[in-house]
Amino acid sequence: MKIAILGYSGSGKSTLARKIGEVYNCEVLHLDTIQFIDNWHERDREEARRLVASFLEKDAWVIDGNYQQFYQERRLDEADRIIFLNFNRFACFLRAYSRYKRYKGKSREDMAQGCNEKFDGEFMRWILWEGRTKATRQHYRDIRCRYGEKVTVLCSQREIDEFLTSL
């Protein structure tokens, strides 16, 4: 099984990926661990692309994250299922803030080592506005149209819970 998880920042992509990986007993790749290295520095782009390309060669995987430059089209083409977490901006904001309180001063397991959890003005603006541009929303609509039947859209924690129960 190959599963790609997309969605807005704070929607719960990494948590869902980890749970699905446990259900299907397959490896999970959190693209944030590819994008960032220690202290929120960006990894060399070609090195990052090589790491993702290598992971895509596996027979089964769960990959969470948007990052178009990391073979998004290939990931979506190869995925047996695409899950889009379409939470509203305020739910994402609250979820990200709750995550910050839980991991403040620490790196999450689905983030690169040395990238301590943060919740600053830049990230808040990203969650509420900059990560939800008209172009981004259109990109997600295009994915839903292009991949049709293999896309599952989840808009709330209740829907995520029901989805996990159905696996």
Contacts in CASP RR format, 6 or more apart in sequence:
PFRMAT RR
TARGET T0000
AUTHOR 0000-0000-0000
METHOD contacts of the structure
MODEL  1
MKIAILGYSGSGKSTLARKIGEVYNCEVLHLDTIQFIDNWHERDREEARR
LVASFLEKDAWVIDGNYQQFYQERRLDEADRIIFLNFNRFACFLRAYSRY
KRYKGKSREDMAQGCNEKFDGEFMRWILWEGRTKATRQHYRDIRCRYGEK
VTVLCSQREIDEFLTSL
1 24 0 8 1.000
1 26 0 8 1.000
1 60 0 8 1.000
1 80 0 8 1.000
1 81 0 8 1.000
2 60 0 8 1.000
2 61 0 8 1.000
2 62 0 8 1.000
2 78 0 8 1.000
2 79 0 8 1.000
2 80 0 8 1.000
2 81 0 8 1.000
3 17 0 8 1.000
3 20 0 8 1.000
3 24 0 8 1.000
3 61 0 8 1.000
3 62 0 8 1.000
3 63 0 8 1.000
3 79 0 8 1.000
3 80 0 8 1.000
3 81 0 8 1.000
3 82 0 8 1.000
3 83 0 8 1.000
4 63 0 8 1.000
4 64 0 8 1.000
4 75 0 8 1.000
4 76 0 8 1.000
4 79 0 8 1.000
4 81 0 8 1.000
4 82 0 8 1.000
4 83 0 8 1.000
5 13 0 8 1.000
5 16 0 8 1.000
5 17 0 8 1.000
5 20 0 8 1.000
5 62 0 8 1.000
5 63 0 8 1.000
5 64 0 8 1.000
5 65 0 8 1.000
5 82 0 8 1.000
5 83 0 8 1.000
5 84 0 8 1.000
5 85 0 8 1.000
6 13 0 8 1.000
6 65 0 8 1.000
6 66 0 8 1.000
6 82 0 8 1.000
6 83 0 8 1.000
6 84 0 8 1.000
6 85 0 8 1.000
6 140 0 8 1.000
6 143 0 8 1.000
7 13 0 8 1.000
7 65 0 8 1.000
7 66 0 8 1.000
7 84 0 8 1.000
7 85 0 8 1.000
7 86 0 8 1.000
7 87 0 8 1.000
7 140 0 8 1.000
8 85 0 8 1.000
8 86 0 8 1.000
8 87 0 8 1.000
8 89 0 8 1.000
8 92 0 8 1.000
8 127 0 8 1.000
8 131 0 8 1.000
8 132 0 8 1.000
9 92 0 8 1.000
9 96 0 8 1.000
9 123 0 8 1.000
9 126 0 8 1.000
9 127 0 8 1.000
9 131 0 8 1.000
10 87 0 8 1.000
10 92 0 8 1.000
10 93 0 8 1.000
10 95 0 8 1.000
10 96 0 8 1.000
10 99 0 8 1.000
10 127 0 8 1.000
11 85 0 8 1.000
11 86 0 8 1.000
11 87 0 8 1.000
11 91 0 8 1.000
11 92 0 8 1.000
11 95 0 8 1.000
12 85 0 8 1.000
12 87 0 8 1.000
12 95 0 8 1.000
12 160 0 8 1.000
13 64 0 8 1.000
13 65 0 8 1.000
13 85 0 8 1.000
14 30 0 8 1.000
14 32 0 8 1.000
14 64 0 8 1.000
14 108 0 8 1.000
14 110 0 8 1.000
15 110 0 8 1.000
16 64 0 8 1.000
16 83 0 8 1.000
16 85 0 8 1.000
16 160 0 8 1.000
16 164 0 8 1.000
17 28 0 8 1.000
17 30 0 8 1.000
17 62 0 8 1.000
17 63 0 8 1.000
17 64 0 8 1.000
17 110 0 8 1.000
18 28 0 8 1.000
18 109 0 8 1.000
18 110 0 8 1.000
19 164 0 8 1.000
20 28 0 8 1.000
20 62 0 8 1.000
20 164 0 8 1.000
20 167 0 8 1.000
21 27 0 8 1.000
21 28 0 8 1.000
21 62 0 8 1.000
23 164 0 8 1.000
23 167 0 8 1.000
24 60 0 8 1.000
24 62 0 8 1.000
24 167 0 8 1.000
26 58 0 8 1.000
26 60 0 8 1.000
26 61 0 8 1.000
26 62 0 8 1.000
27 55 0 8 1.000
27 58 0 8 1.000
27 60 0 8 1.000
27 61 0 8 1.000
27 62 0 8 1.000
28 61 0 8 1.000
28 62 0 8 1.000
28 63 0 8 1.000
28 64 0 8 1.000
29 52 0 8 1.000
29 55 0 8 1.000
29 61 0 8 1.000
29 62 0 8 1.000
29 63 0 8 1.000
29 64 0 8 1.000
30 64 0 8 1.000
30 65 0 8 1.000
30 110 0 8 1.000
30 111 0 8 1.000
31 52 0 8 1.000
31 63 0 8 1.000
31 64 0 8 1.000
31 65 0 8 1.000
31 66 0 8 1.000
31 67 0 8 1.000
31 70 0 8 1.000
32 65 0 8 1.000
32 110 0 8 1.000
32 111 0 8 1.000
32 112 0 8 1.000
32 115 0 8 1.000
33 110 0 8 1.000
33 111 0 8 1.000
33 112 0 8 1.000
34 43 0 8 1.000
34 48 0 8 1.000
34 51 0 8 1.000
34 52 0 8 1.000
34 67 0 8 1.000
34 70 0 8 1.000
35 42 0 8 1.000
35 43 0 8 1.000
35 48 0 8 1.000
35 67 0 8 1.000
35 70 0 8 1.000
36 42 0 8 1.000
36 43 0 8 1.000
36 111 0 8 1.000
36 112 0 8 1.000
36 115 0 8 1.000
37 43 0 8 1.000
37 112 0 8 1.000
37 115 0 8 1.000
38 112 0 8 1.000
38 113 0 8 1.000
38 114 0 8 1.000
38 115 0 8 1.000
39 114 0 8 1.000
39 115 0 8 1.000
40 115 0 8 1.000
40 118 0 8 1.000
45 69 0 8 1.000
48 70 0 8 1.000
49 69 0 8 1.000
49 70 0 8 1.000
49 71 0 8 1.000
52 70 0 8 1.000
52 71 0 8 1.000
53 71 0 8 1.000
55 61 0 8 1.000
55 63 0 8 1.000
56 71 0 8 1.000
56 74 0 8 1.000
56 75 0 8 1.000
56 78 0 8 1.000
63 75 0 8 1.000
64 110 0 8 1.000
66 72 0 8 1.000
68 139 0 8 1.000
76 82 0 8 1.000
76 143 0 8 1.000
76 146 0 8 1.000
76 147 0 8 1.000
79 150 0 8 1.000
80 150 0 8 1.000
81 150 0 8 1.000
81 152 0 8 1.000
82 143 0 8 1.000
82 147 0 8 1.000
82 150 0 8 1.000
82 151 0 8 1.000
82 152 0 8 1.000
83 151 0 8 1.000
83 152 0 8 1.000
83 154 0 8 1.000
83 163 0 8 1.000
84 140 0 8 1.000
84 143 0 8 1.000
84 144 0 8 1.000
84 151 0 8 1.000
84 152 0 8 1.000
84 153 0 8 1.000
84 154 0 8 1.000
85 154 0 8 1.000
85 155 0 8 1.000
85 160 0 8 1.000
86 140 0 8 1.000
86 153 0 8 1.000
86 154 0 8 1.000
86 155 0 8 1.000
87 95 0 8 1.000
87 155 0 8 1.000
87 156 0 8 1.000
88 155 0 8 1.000
89 127 0 8 1.000
89 128 0 8 1.000
89 129 0 8 1.000
89 132 0 8 1.000
91 156 0 8 1.000
92 127 0 8 1.000
93 124 0 8 1.000
93 127 0 8 1.000
93 128 0 8 1.000
96 119 0 8 1.000
96 123 0 8 1.000
96 127 0 8 1.000
97 119 0 8 1.000
99 108 0 8 1.000
99 117 0 8 1.000
100 117 0 8 1.000
100 118 0 8 1.000
100 119 0 8 1.000
102 117 0 8 1.000
103 116 0 8 1.000
103 117 0 8 1.000
104 116 0 8 1.000
104 117 0 8 1.000
105 116 0 8 1.000
105 117 0 8 1.000
106 116 0 8 1.000
106 117 0 8 1.000
107 113 0 8 1.000
107 114 0 8 1.000
107 115 0 8 1.000
107 116 0 8 1.000
107 117 0 8 1.000
108 117 0 8 1.000
111 117 0 8 1.000
143 151 0 8 1.000
144 151 0 8 1.000
144 153 0 8 1.000
152 163 0 8 1.000
154 160 0 8 1.000
154 163 0 8 1.000
END
